[in-house]
Amino acid sequence: MAIASDRFTAKPGGTMEGVFVAVRASIPIAVIPNTGKPCAAVPGSRGIGKRMGFEIGAGWTSLSQRSHKEKTSFKLGAPGSA
């Protein structure tokens, strides 16, 4: 299932807040910078469910090939699962 959302708002300190929307779910999340990132392979941000308070995914920041603007790609999943 592909999900796209541009409804995230930048907050002080590099965090973003928005709502994850799927077919039957609408979950407020916060995307926070991973300040303890030891290497480039580690995600640059973490997604935290605001209601539940636990991690729901990770994000990587890259440069868009079309617009040349910074973008964050987000992958939903349980932390530590491979």
N, C-alpha and C positions, 0 to 999 in steps of 0.2 A: 504494500500500500504506500503510495507516494503522498507525502504531506508537505505542503509549503506554506509558510506564514511570513508575512512581512510586518506583522503587528507586534513588533518588539520595540521597546523604548529604551534608549541608552540612559543609564543612571550614573551618578557620581561613583568614582572608583573603578570604572570599567565594566560594571555589571549591566545586564539587560533584563527587562521584565516583559512578559507577554503571556499569551494564552495558546497552548497546544490544542489544536482543533482536529479531530478525526471524525469519522462517520457518526459515531455515537458517544464521543467523549469530548469534553472541553475542560482542560486542566491548566490552571494558572501555574506558570513556572518562572523561575529566575535562572538566568545564565550568568554564572560568575567566573571571573578569570581564575585559572589554575596558577597561582603565583609560585607554587613549589615545583614547577615543571623542570625535571632534571635533564631532559633531552628533547630533540625535535619530534621524536616518535610519540611522545606523550601528548594527549589532548590539551589544547590551550584554554579550554573552558569546560565547566561542569554544569549540567542542568539539574536543578533541584526543584522538586514538586513543592509549591508553596503551601498547599494544604497538608500534605503528608510529611514534608520535611526530609525526604530521603532522595538520593541521587537517582535520576531516571535516564541519564544519557551523558554524552560528551560532545564537545564541539572543537572543530579545527578552523583556524582563520587562514584565509588565503586571498590572493588577488584575483578578481574576476577577469577572465580573458576578454570579455566583451567590453565592459565598462571601465576596467582597470581600477575599480574601487575595491576596498577591503570587504570581504564577506565572511560569514561564519556558517560552515556546514555542520549540521547537528545530526548525530546518530542516537536513536533511542535504543535502550537496552539495559539490562541489569549490569551493574558494575562488577567487573571481574569475570564476566562470562565471555567465552571465546567461541 
